[in-house]
């Protein structure tokens, strides 16, 4: 049985989002965050847990497609 290899990112149609995914796959978090900041997504930071959790809940409630939310507690 032949082995298939996925070597092209097709889901991320936004060039900045695709660059962020490629950078994360390469282990370059700094470059990934820079790509997100450039227009590939949103990075929202807040030091107060309750404010951060409330924001995550509001965003998650509005999202109509699968998304990744990362939150440290």
Secondary structure, DSSP 8 states (H G I E B T S, - for coil): -------S--S--SHHHHHHHHHHHTT-HHHHHHHIIIII------S-HHHHHHHHHHHHHH--S--------
